[in-house]
Amino acid sequence: MNSQRKQAKSRLLRELAGSVTLWSLVLFLLADFSLRQIYQQSLIDEPREYTSWKTHSAVKLPKQLRTSDSADILILGSSQMLAPAVRCDDEYHKRTGRFDDWYKKNIIHQNVHADFLEHLIKRDFKQDKDILNLAVSAGMISDSALILKKYLDAGHRPNTVVLGINPRDFLDKSRAAPSATPTFRLIADASNCLECDSPKEALDFLFQCAVHSYRNREGYQQHFNRILLTAQGRNPSLESGFVTPPSDSEEQIRLYRKMYLPIDWQSFQTQKRYLDQILQITKQKHIKTILVDMPASKPYRDIFPRSTIEKYDATLKALATRYDAQLLQPDKPGQYHQDDFEDLLHLNAHGGRKLFASIANAIESEAI
């Protein structure tokens, strides 16, 4: 009997050793593992080279989440936080700012600083605060929730979280489901599979986590396309697929109407739950939280029905009260004008100075 078992075992091992399928799978997994190691280092060294334009807005995150340094203040939100931070920092450092697509994509979207805000806090309140700006262009509240969780899981403990919010963060229908945004695709892992919208999405995401080359196939495709275009003497940056909203105000309004209307209340409730998660986490961990109802131009605000704005305002106030968060609403009548904005939604340096002065005062009041 033992002899038969040994013979059967030996036969099985010979069959496995000669299996083309098995060795193909082993070689594939080894290649995938090697690519994973190279890719992770490439994200640190040359992050923009190895991500597709769809995940480009979140490419700054992996390096920042791996750093051993902890910030005193963590900023979260969307490009509404990024744009004025860069404009004010450009002015503060006497740099010449730009408004072209390349600058937006490679400077504004990749920004992790808020030097002007640090300067205000040091000048007015004699405090040195290290600020990390992890706001993500086109980010939703669900993205901010994931970034916060990953930042805390990495062992970081900020004293204060500043979260910029706008009605679009609840309602932007042009953005993917929470489990398919650029931020989720770039920094989520298998532990986040329960956040997927369906079992099919969860299985696909788990496969992405297991097989690195499948998850990042668009990034590799873009990287090789860039090499090919360069070899052909063409400019890869002009053919990246990156799209920026039109500069004409009427065109912007038409675009935003398409993105937000009719109101998707299911999306509103989904993002509301993520805001609840953020506030619950920060309260449990004794992290001071400042919700900033971000200023926007009147033409932009007028896109949303009055009932939607009332629902939005009531939601912010209710959640801030429930979790003892500070709600900052700097956009009072007469406070911001059209010349404070570089477009319908984003503050310029002039408007940014007003915003960050309000935030600095709010941070100081939280410290008292």
CORZIGI-V411977 format. One record per pair of residues at least 24 apart in sequence whose ideal C-beta (glycine too) atoms are under 10 Angstrom apart, sorted by sequence separation. I is the first residue (numbers start at 1). J is the second residue. D is the distance in Angstrom with one decimal. If there is no record, write none. Layout:
((I	J	D) (I	J	D))
This chain:
((84	108	9.9) (86	110	9.6) (89	113	6.1) (92	116	4.5) (111	135	8.3) (132	156	8.6) (141	165	7.1) (177	201	7.7) (180	204	9.7) (292	316	9.9) (293	317	9.7) (330	354	6.9) (331	355	9.1) (57	82	9.3) (79	104	8.4) (82	107	9.6) (83	108	5.8) (86	111	5.1) (89	114	7.3) (90	115	9.8) (91	116	7.4) (92	117	9.6) (139	164	9.5) (141	166	9.9) (144	169	8.2) (179	204	9.7) (180	205	8.8) (291	316	6.1) (330	355	6.1) (40	66	8.8) (82	108	5.3) (83	109	9.6) (85	111	6.1) (88	114	8.0) (89	115	4.7) (90	116	9.1) (92	118	9.5) (93	119	9.9) (109	135	9.7) (111	137	9.5) (132	158	7.6) (143	169	9.0) (179	205	6.7) (291	317	9.5) (330	356	9.8) (332	358	9.9) (82	109	6.7) (85	112	9.4) (86	113	8.2) (88	115	8.0) (89	116	5.4) (92	119	6.2) (109	136	8.0) (110	137	9.3) (131	158	9.2) (135	162	9.2) (142	169	9.1) (188	215	9.9) (293	320	9.9) (328	355	9.4) (330	357	8.7) (331	358	9.6) (82	110	9.0) (83	111	9.0) (85	113	6.9) (86	114	9.3) (88	116	3.8) (89	117	8.9) (92	120	9.6) (109	137	4.5) (130	158	9.2) (135	163	8.9) (140	168	8.6) (141	169	5.0) (291	319	7.8) (330	358	4.1) (79	108	7.0) (82	111	5.5) (85	114	4.8) (86	115	9.9) (87	116	8.9) (88	117	7.6) (89	118	9.6) (108	137	7.2) (109	138	9.0) (130	159	9.9) (131	160	9.3) (133	162	9.2) (135	164	6.5) (140	169	5.6) (141	170	6.9) (186	215	9.3) (291	320	5.7) (329	358	9.2) (330	359	8.1) (79	109	7.4) (81	111	9.4) (82	112	9.5) (84	114	9.3) (85	115	8.3) (86	116	9.6) (89	119	9.2) (129	159	8.4) (138	168	9.2) (139	169	7.5) (140	170	8.0) (185	215	7.4) (186	216	9.0) (290	320	9.4) (301	331	8.5) (328	358	6.1) (85	116	7.3) (88	119	9.1) (129	160	8.4) (131	162	8.6) (138	169	9.8) (140	171	9.5) (185	216	8.9) (289	320	8.4) (328	359	6.9) (330	361	9.6) (79	111	9.9) (82	114	9.6) (84	116	8.9) (85	117	7.3) (88	120	9.3) (105	137	8.7) (140	172	6.7) (143	175	9.0) (146	178	8.2) (291	323	9.6) (330	362	8.9) (81	114	8.5) (84	117	9.7) (104	137	8.1) (139	172	9.8) (142	175	9.2) (145	178	8.5) (146	179	9.7) (150	183	9.5) (185	218	9.2) (186	219	9.4) (298	331	10.0) (328	361	8.8) (138	172	7.6) (185	219	9.9) (289	323	7.2) (291	325	5.6) (292	326	9.3) (293	327	7.0) (294	328	9.6) (295	329	9.1) (297	331	9.8) (328	362	4.9) (140	175	5.7) (142	177	8.8) (143	178	7.8) (146	181	8.6) (289	324	8.3) (290	325	7.1) (291	326	7.0) (292	327	8.4) (293	328	6.8) (294	329	9.5) (295	330	6.1) (296	331	7.1) (327	362	9.4) (328	363	9.8) (138	174	8.4) (139	175	8.7) (140	176	9.1) (142	178	3.7) (147	183	6.6) (151	187	9.8) (153	189	9.7) (288	324	9.1) (289	325	4.2) (290	326	4.7) (291	327	5.0) (292	328	4.8) (293	329	4.4) (294	330	8.5) (295	331	3.9) (326	362	5.9) (75	112	9.1) (138	175	6.4) (140	177	9.7) (141	178	8.9) (142	179	8.4) (146	183	6.0) (150	187	5.6) (288	325	8.2) (289	326	7.0) (290	327	8.0) (291	328	6.6) (292	329	8.2) (293	330	7.5) (294	331	7.5) (295	332	9.3) (326	363	9.2) (328	365	9.7) (75	113	9.6) (140	178	6.8) (143	181	5.6) (145	183	9.8) (146	184	6.1) (149	187	9.6) (150	188	8.3) (153	191	8.9) (287	325	9.9) (288	326	7.5) (289	327	9.6) (290	328	5.6) (291	329	8.9) (292	330	7.3) (293	331	6.5) (298	336	9.1) (75	114	6.1) (142	181	6.9) (143	182	8.1) (144	183	8.6) (149	188	9.7) (150	189	8.7) (272	311	9.7) (276	315	9.6) (280	319	9.6) (283	322	9.0) (284	323	9.5) (292	331	9.6) (297	336	7.8) (298	337	9.1) (299	338	8.4) (326	365	7.4) (143	183	4.0) (146	186	9.9) (147	187	7.3) (268	308	8.3) (272	312	9.6) (275	315	7.8) (279	319	5.7) (283	323	4.7) (295	335	7.5) (296	336	8.4) (297	337	8.7) (298	338	7.7) (326	366	6.1) (71	112	9.4) (73	114	8.0) (140	181	6.4) (142	183	8.2) (143	184	7.1) (146	187	6.7) (263	304	7.8) (275	316	8.3) (278	319	9.2) (279	320	7.7) (282	323	7.4) (283	324	6.4) (295	336	4.7) (297	338	5.9) (300	341	8.5) (303	344	8.8) (325	366	9.8) (75	117	8.3) (139	181	7.6) (142	184	7.6) (146	188	6.5) (149	191	9.4) (150	192	9.1) (261	303	7.3) (263	305	6.9) (276	318	9.9) (280	322	9.1) (281	323	9.5) (282	324	9.5) (283	325	7.7) (299	341	9.7) (71	114	9.9) (138	181	8.3) (139	182	8.5) (140	183	8.3) (149	192	8.5) (256	299	9.3) (260	303	6.2) (261	304	8.2) (262	305	9.3) (265	308	9.1) (268	311	7.4) (272	315	5.9) (276	319	6.2) (279	322	7.4) (280	323	6.6) (282	325	7.3) (297	340	8.3) (298	341	10.0) (300	343	8.9) (301	344	9.3) (73	117	8.1) (89	133	9.7) (138	182	7.6) (139	183	6.3) (140	184	9.6) (143	187	9.3) (256	300	6.8) (259	303	9.2) (260	304	6.7) (261	305	8.4) (263	307	8.6) (268	312	8.2) (271	315	9.7) (272	316	9.8) (275	319	6.0) (279	323	3.8) (297	341	5.0) (300	344	4.3) (301	345	9.9) (67	112	9.8) (73	118	8.6) (117	162	8.9) (136	181	8.7) (137	182	8.9) (138	183	9.3) (252	297	9.8) (260	305	9.9) (263	308	5.5) (275	320	9.8) (278	323	8.9) (279	324	8.7) (295	340	7.3) (296	341	7.9) (299	344	5.8) (300	345	5.5) (72	118	9.4) (85	131	9.1) (136	182	7.5) (146	192	7.1) (253	299	6.2) (257	303	5.9) (265	311	8.6) (269	315	9.7) (272	318	9.7) (276	322	8.3) (279	325	5.5) (295	341	8.1) (297	343	8.1) (298	344	9.2) (299	345	9.8) (300	346	9.9) (86	133	9.2) (136	183	5.5) (252	299	8.5) (253	300	7.8) (256	303	5.4) (257	304	9.8) (261	308	9.4) (268	315	8.2) (272	319	7.8) (276	323	8.1) (278	325	9.0) (297	344	4.9) (57	105	8.4) (64	112	5.9) (73	121	8.5) (85	133	5.7) (114	162	8.9) (249	297	8.8) (252	300	8.2) (256	304	9.4) (260	308	8.7) (263	311	8.9) (275	323	9.7) (296	344	7.2) (297	345	7.1) (56	105	6.6) (60	109	7.6) (63	112	8.8) (72	121	9.3) (134	183	9.7) (146	195	8.0) (250	299	9.3) (253	302	8.7) (254	303	9.9) (296	345	5.6) (297	346	9.4) (56	106	9.0) (59	109	8.1) (60	110	4.9) (85	135	7.7) (136	186	9.6) (145	195	9.3) (249	299	6.6) (253	303	6.5) (275	325	9.8) (295	345	9.3) (296	346	8.9) (297	347	9.5) (57	108	9.9) (58	109	8.8) (59	110	7.0) (60	111	7.8) (61	112	9.2) (82	133	7.0) (249	300	9.4) (252	303	9.8) (294	345	8.6) (295	346	9.8) (296	347	9.0) (53	105	8.4) (57	109	5.1) (58	110	10.0) (60	112	5.8) (81	133	6.9) (82	134	9.8) (83	135	9.4) (294	346	9.5) (295	347	6.4) (56	109	6.8) (57	110	8.9) (81	134	9.4) (82	135	5.0) (142	195	8.1) (294	347	8.3) (56	110	8.8) (81	135	3.8) (82	136	7.9) (83	137	8.7) (297	351	9.6) (72	127	8.8) (80	135	7.8) (81	136	9.1) (82	137	6.0) (72	128	8.4) (73	129	5.5) (74	130	10.0) (75	131	6.5) (76	132	9.8) (77	133	8.9) (79	135	7.3) (81	137	9.6) (295	351	6.8) (48	105	8.2) (72	129	4.5) (73	130	7.3) (74	131	7.9) (75	132	6.9) (76	133	8.6) (77	134	8.9) (78	135	6.1) (79	136	8.0) (80	137	9.4) (82	139	9.2) (295	352	9.8) (48	106	6.6) (71	129	8.4) (72	130	4.9) (73	131	4.5) (74	132	5.5) (75	133	4.4) (76	134	5.9) (77	135	4.1) (78	136	6.7) (79	137	4.2) (81	139	9.0) (71	130	4.9) (72	131	6.9) (73	132	7.3) (74	133	8.3) (75	134	6.6) (76	135	5.8) (77	136	8.0) (78	137	6.5) (79	138	6.6) (80	139	9.5) (295	354	8.0) (70	130	8.0) (71	131	6.0) (72	132	8.7) (73	133	9.1) (74	134	6.4) (75	135	5.6) (76	136	8.3) (77	137	9.9) (78	138	6.3) (79	139	7.9) (295	355	6.5) (48	109	9.6) (69	130	7.5) (71	132	3.6) (74	135	9.8) (78	139	4.5) (294	355	7.9) (48	110	7.6) (70	132	8.5) (71	133	9.0) (77	139	6.7) (78	140	7.8) (47	110	7.8) (69	132	8.3) (71	134	8.9) (76	139	7.9) (78	141	9.3) (81	144	10.0) (292	355	7.8) (295	358	9.4) (77	141	9.0) (67	132	8.8) (76	141	9.0) (78	143	8.4) (77	143	9.3) (78	144	8.5) (292	358	7.9) (76	143	8.4) (77	144	6.6) (292	359	6.5) (64	132	6.7) (76	144	4.1) (290	358	9.8) (64	133	9.3) (65	134	8.5) (75	144	9.8) (76	145	8.8) (290	359	7.0) (64	134	6.2) (74	144	9.9) (292	362	7.9) (76	147	6.2) (291	362	9.7) (76	148	6.5) (290	362	5.0) (60	133	9.2) (61	134	6.7) (74	147	8.6) (197	270	9.2) (290	363	6.9) (60	134	7.7) (74	148	7.4) (288	362	9.6) (60	135	10.0) (61	136	7.3) (76	151	9.1) (288	363	8.1) (290	365	9.3) (58	134	9.5) (60	136	8.1) (290	366	6.7) (59	136	9.7) (60	137	9.9) (74	151	6.6) (288	365	9.9) (289	366	8.7) (58	136	5.3) (74	152	9.4) (288	366	4.5) (57	136	5.6) (58	137	8.3) (195	274	9.4) (288	367	8.0) (57	137	4.1) (58	138	9.2) (71	151	8.9) (84	164	9.5) (56	137	8.6) (57	138	5.7) (58	139	7.9) (70	151	8.9) (81	162	8.1) (174	255	8.8) (57	139	7.5) (61	143	9.5) (65	147	7.9) (74	156	7.9) (81	163	8.7) (82	164	9.2) (174	256	9.6) (64	147	9.0) (74	157	9.7) (75	158	9.5) (81	164	4.2) (67	151	10.0) (70	154	9.0) (74	158	4.1) (80	164	5.5) (81	165	9.7) (172	256	9.1) (174	258	7.7) (175	259	8.5) (58	143	7.6) (61	146	9.4) (65	150	5.3) (70	155	7.7) (71	156	7.2) (72	157	9.8) (73	158	6.1) (74	159	9.0) (75	160	9.4) (76	161	6.5) (77	162	7.9) (79	164	9.6) (80	165	8.7) (81	166	9.8) (173	258	8.3) (174	259	4.6) (57	143	9.5) (61	147	6.6) (64	150	9.7) (65	151	6.2) (68	154	8.8) (70	156	4.3) (71	157	9.6) (72	158	6.3) (73	159	6.9) (74	160	7.3) (75	161	8.0) (76	162	7.1) (77	163	5.9) (78	164	6.7) (80	166	5.8) (173	259	5.9) (174	260	8.8) (64	151	8.0) (67	154	8.2) (68	155	8.2) (69	156	8.2) (70	157	6.0) (71	158	5.4) (72	159	5.1) (73	160	4.8) (74	161	5.0) (75	162	4.9) (76	163	4.7) (77	164	3.1) (78	165	8.7) (172	259	5.5) (173	260	6.8) (58	146	9.9) (62	150	9.5) (65	153	8.6) (66	154	7.2) (68	156	9.0) (70	158	6.7) (71	159	8.8) (72	160	6.9) (73	161	7.7) (74	162	7.2) (75	163	8.0) (76	164	7.2) (77	165	6.9) (78	166	7.0) (80	168	8.7) (168	256	7.8) (171	259	8.1) (172	260	6.7) (173	261	8.6) (256	344	7.3) (58	147	8.7) (61	150	7.9) (65	154	5.4) (67	156	8.5) (70	159	9.4) (71	160	9.2) (73	162	6.3) (74	163	9.0) (75	164	7.5) (76	165	9.4) (77	166	8.2) (80	169	8.8) (171	260	5.0) (173	262	9.1) (178	267	9.4) (249	338	9.6) (255	344	9.7) (256	345	8.0) (61	151	9.2) (64	154	9.3) (71	161	10.0) (78	168	7.7) (170	260	9.4) (171	261	8.7) (173	263	9.3) (177	267	9.1) (65	156	8.5) (78	169	6.3) (168	259	7.3) (171	262	9.9) (173	264	5.6) (252	343	6.5) (253	344	7.0) (64	156	9.6) (77	169	7.8) (168	260	6.4) (171	263	6.3) (172	264	9.1) (175	267	8.9) (178	270	6.6) (252	344	5.1) (167	260	7.6) (170	263	9.3) (171	264	6.1) (177	270	8.5) (178	271	8.0) (252	345	8.0) (78	172	9.2) (170	264	8.8) (171	265	8.8) (173	267	6.8) (249	343	7.7) (170	265	9.4) (172	267	7.9) (178	273	9.6) (247	342	9.6) (248	343	9.8) (249	344	6.2) (167	263	9.4) (171	267	5.9) (175	271	10.0) (178	274	7.1) (247	343	7.0) (170	267	6.6) (171	268	6.0) (246	343	9.4) (170	268	4.6) (245	343	7.3) (169	268	10.0) (170	269	8.7) (172	271	9.2) (244	343	10.0) (245	344	8.7) (170	270	8.5) (171	271	7.9) (245	345	8.5) (167	268	9.0) (170	271	4.4) (245	346	9.8) (169	271	6.4) (170	272	6.8) (170	274	9.5) (169	274	9.5) (170	275	8.3) (165	271	9.5) (169	275	8.6) (165	275	7.6) (163	275	8.2) (163	278	6.6) (163	279	8.9) (161	278	7.7) (161	279	9.4) (163	282	9.1) (161	281	9.1) (61	182	9.4) (65	186	10.0) (161	282	5.5) (54	176	9.0) (61	183	6.8) (65	187	6.5) (160	282	9.1) (58	181	7.9) (59	182	8.4) (64	187	9.9) (57	181	9.2) (58	182	4.5) (62	186	6.7) (158	282	9.1) (161	285	9.8) (57	182	5.4) (58	183	4.3) (61	186	6.1) (62	187	6.3) (169	294	8.8) (54	180	9.8) (55	181	9.1) (56	182	7.3) (57	183	7.9) (58	184	8.6) (60	186	9.7) (61	187	5.2) (145	271	9.2) (148	274	9.9) (161	287	5.6) (162	288	9.3) (163	289	6.9) (164	290	9.5) (165	291	6.0) (166	292	9.4) (167	293	9.3) (168	294	9.5) (54	181	9.4) (55	182	4.3) (58	185	7.8) (59	186	6.9) (140	267	8.8) (144	271	9.8) (158	285	9.5) (159	286	9.3) (160	287	6.9) (161	288	7.3) (162	289	8.0) (163	290	7.2) (164	291	8.4) (165	292	6.6) (166	293	7.7) (167	294	9.5) (54	182	5.8) (55	183	8.2) (58	186	4.7) (142	270	7.3) (143	271	9.9) (145	273	9.0) (146	274	8.5) (149	277	8.3) (157	285	7.2) (159	287	6.9) (160	288	4.5) (161	289	4.9) (162	290	4.9) (163	291	5.5) (164	292	4.7) (165	293	6.1) (166	294	4.7) (168	296	8.8) (53	182	9.3) (55	184	9.6) (57	186	9.3) (58	187	7.0) (141	270	8.9) (142	271	6.2) (145	274	4.3) (148	277	8.6) (149	278	9.0) (152	281	7.1) (157	286	9.2) (158	287	6.2) (159	288	6.4) (160	289	7.3) (161	290	7.3) (162	291	8.4) (163	292	6.7) (164	293	8.4) (165	294	6.3) (166	295	9.0) (167	296	8.3) (52	182	8.8) (55	185	5.6) (56	186	9.6) (140	270	9.1) (141	271	4.4) (144	274	7.5) (145	275	7.7) (148	278	5.9) (152	282	9.2) (157	287	7.4) (158	288	8.9) (160	290	6.7) (161	291	9.3) (162	292	6.3) (164	294	4.8) (166	296	6.3) (51	182	8.6) (54	185	7.6) (55	186	5.0) (106	237	9.0) (140	271	6.0) (141	272	7.9) (142	273	8.7) (143	274	8.6) (144	275	8.4) (145	276	9.2) (146	277	9.6) (147	278	9.7) (163	294	9.8) (164	295	9.8) (54	186	9.7) (55	187	9.7) (105	237	8.6) (141	273	9.0) (142	274	4.4) (145	277	5.1) (146	278	9.9) (149	281	7.1) (168	300	9.0) (52	185	9.2) (109	242	9.6) (141	274	4.6) (142	275	9.1) (144	277	9.7) (145	278	5.1) (148	281	6.4) (152	285	6.9) (167	300	9.3) (171	304	7.9) (51	185	9.6) (52	186	9.9) (140	274	7.8) (141	275	5.0) (144	278	6.3) (145	279	9.8) (148	282	7.7) (166	300	8.9) (167	301	8.2) (51	186	7.2) (102	237	6.3) (105	240	7.9) (141	276	9.6) (142	277	8.8) (145	280	10.0) (152	287	8.6) (166	301	9.6) (168	303	9.3) (101	237	8.5) (102	238	9.6) (106	242	9.9) (141	277	9.0) (142	278	9.7) (145	281	8.0) (167	303	8.7) (168	304	8.9) (101	238	9.4) (105	242	5.5) (141	278	7.3) (148	285	9.9) (167	304	5.5) (171	308	7.6) (102	240	9.6) (104	242	8.6) (170	308	9.0) (47	186	9.9) (101	240	8.9) (105	244	8.2) (148	287	9.1) (102	242	8.8) (104	244	6.2) (101	242	6.1) (148	289	9.9) (167	308	6.7) (170	311	9.1) (171	312	8.7) (101	243	8.6) (167	309	6.8) (170	312	6.8) (43	186	8.7) (101	244	5.1) (169	312	9.6) (100	244	8.9) (167	311	9.2) (99	244	9.7) (167	312	5.0) (170	315	8.1) (166	312	8.9) (167	313	9.5) (165	312	8.7) (99	247	8.5) (165	315	9.7) (165	316	6.8) (59	219	9.2) (55	216	8.5) (163	325	8.7) (165	327	9.5) (55	218	7.6) (56	219	9.4) (165	328	10.0) (52	216	8.1) (54	218	6.3) (55	219	6.9) (161	325	9.0) (162	326	9.6) (164	328	9.5) (51	216	7.8) (52	217	8.6) (53	218	8.4) (54	219	9.0) (163	328	9.9) (50	216	7.6) (52	218	3.5) (53	219	9.5) (56	222	9.2) (160	326	9.5) (162	328	8.6) (51	218	8.3) (52	219	4.8) (55	222	9.8) (51	219	4.7) (52	220	8.7) (54	222	9.2) (50	219	5.2) (51	220	9.8) (52	221	7.2) (53	222	6.8) (49	219	8.8) (50	220	7.6) (52	222	4.9) (51	222	7.6) (52	223	8.9) (40	212	9.0) (50	222	8.4) (51	223	8.6) (39	212	6.7) (43	216	9.7) (49	222	8.8) (50	223	5.7) (52	225	10.0) (38	212	9.9) (39	213	8.8) (48	222	10.0) (49	223	5.9) (36	211	9.5) (37	212	9.3) (48	223	10.0) (35	211	10.0) (36	212	4.1) (39	215	9.7) (43	219	9.3) (35	212	5.8) (36	213	8.2) (39	216	6.3) (42	219	9.3) (46	223	9.5) (49	226	7.3) (168	345	8.0) (32	210	8.8) (34	212	9.5) (35	213	5.5) (49	227	9.7) (32	211	5.9) (33	212	7.7) (34	213	10.0) (36	215	9.5) (166	345	7.7) (32	212	5.3) (33	213	9.9) (36	216	8.8) (39	219	7.9) (29	210	9.4) (31	212	9.8) (32	213	5.1) (35	216	8.2) (39	220	8.4) (42	223	8.8) (29	211	8.5) (31	213	7.7) (32	214	8.4) (28	211	8.6) (29	212	10.0) (39	223	9.9) (56	240	8.2) (28	213	8.5) (35	220	8.1) (56	241	9.4) (57	242	9.7) (56	242	7.1) (49	236	9.9) (53	240	5.2) (54	241	8.2) (52	240	9.2) (53	241	4.6) (54	242	9.9) (52	241	8.3) (53	242	5.1) (53	243	8.6) (164	355	8.9) (48	240	9.7) (164	359	9.1) (162	359	6.1) (160	359	9.9) (162	362	8.0) (162	363	7.4) (76	278	8.0) (160	362	9.1) (160	363	5.9) (159	363	9.1) (162	366	9.9) (160	366	6.3) (159	366	8.7) (160	367	8.3) (74	282	9.8) (159	367	8.3) (84	294	9.3) (81	292	8.0) (84	295	9.2) (80	292	9.0) (74	287	8.4) (76	289	9.9) (81	294	7.4) (80	294	4.6) (73	288	9.3) (74	289	9.9) (75	290	9.8) (77	292	7.5) (80	295	8.3) (76	292	9.9) (78	294	8.2) (80	296	7.8) (73	290	9.2) (75	292	9.3) (77	294	7.2) (129	360	9.3) (131	363	9.5) (116	349	8.7) (120	353	8.7) (124	357	8.5) (127	360	9.8) (129	363	7.5) (117	352	9.3) (121	356	9.3) (125	360	7.3) (116	352	7.4) (120	356	5.9) (124	360	6.3) (125	361	8.9) (127	363	8.8) (116	353	7.5) (119	356	9.2) (120	357	6.3) (123	360	9.0) (124	361	8.2) (127	364	7.9) (108	346	9.1) (114	352	9.9) (117	355	9.1) (118	356	9.6) (121	359	9.1) (122	360	9.7) (125	363	8.2) (129	367	9.6) (117	356	4.6) (120	359	8.4) (121	360	5.2) (125	364	4.9) (116	356	5.9) (117	357	9.1) (120	360	4.3) (121	361	9.6) (124	364	7.5) (127	367	7.7) (116	357	9.8) (119	360	9.3) (120	361	9.0) (104	346	9.8) (114	356	7.4) (117	359	6.4) (118	360	9.3) (121	363	6.5) (125	367	7.9) (99	342	7.1) (117	360	6.2) (120	363	9.4) (121	364	7.2) (99	343	9.3) (116	360	9.6) (120	364	9.7) (97	342	9.5) (114	359	8.9) (117	363	8.5) (121	367	9.6) (99	348	9.8) (97	348	9.0) (97	349	7.6) (87	342	7.3) (84	340	9.4) (84	341	9.6) (91	348	9.4) (92	349	8.8) (83	341	9.6) (84	342	8.9) (91	349	4.5) (83	342	7.0) (87	346	8.4) (88	347	8.8) (90	349	7.0) (91	350	9.0) (83	343	8.8) (86	346	10.0) (87	347	7.3) (88	348	9.1) (89	349	9.0) (87	348	5.5) (88	349	5.3) (91	352	8.4) (92	353	9.5) (83	345	8.5) (84	346	7.0) (85	347	9.5) (87	349	4.1) (88	350	9.3) (90	352	9.9) (91	353	8.2) (83	346	4.0) (84	347	4.0) (86	349	9.1) (87	350	8.6) (88	351	9.4) (89	352	9.1) (82	346	8.5) (83	347	6.6) (84	348	7.2) (87	351	8.5) (88	352	4.2) (80	345	6.4) (81	346	9.7) (83	348	8.1) (84	349	7.3) (87	352	5.3) (88	353	6.1) (79	345	8.0) (80	346	6.2) (81	347	9.5) (83	349	9.8) (84	350	9.5) (86	352	8.7) (87	353	9.2) (78	345	9.2) (79	346	6.4) (80	347	7.5) (84	351	6.5) (85	352	7.1) (88	355	8.6) (78	346	9.6) (83	351	9.7) (84	352	3.1) (88	356	6.2) (83	352	7.8) (84	353	8.4) (84	354	9.2) (85	355	9.3) (81	352	9.8) (84	355	5.7) (85	356	7.9) (84	356	7.3) (81	355	8.9) (80	355	9.3) (81	359	9.7) (75	359	8.8) (73	359	9.2) (73	363	6.7) (72	363	9.3))
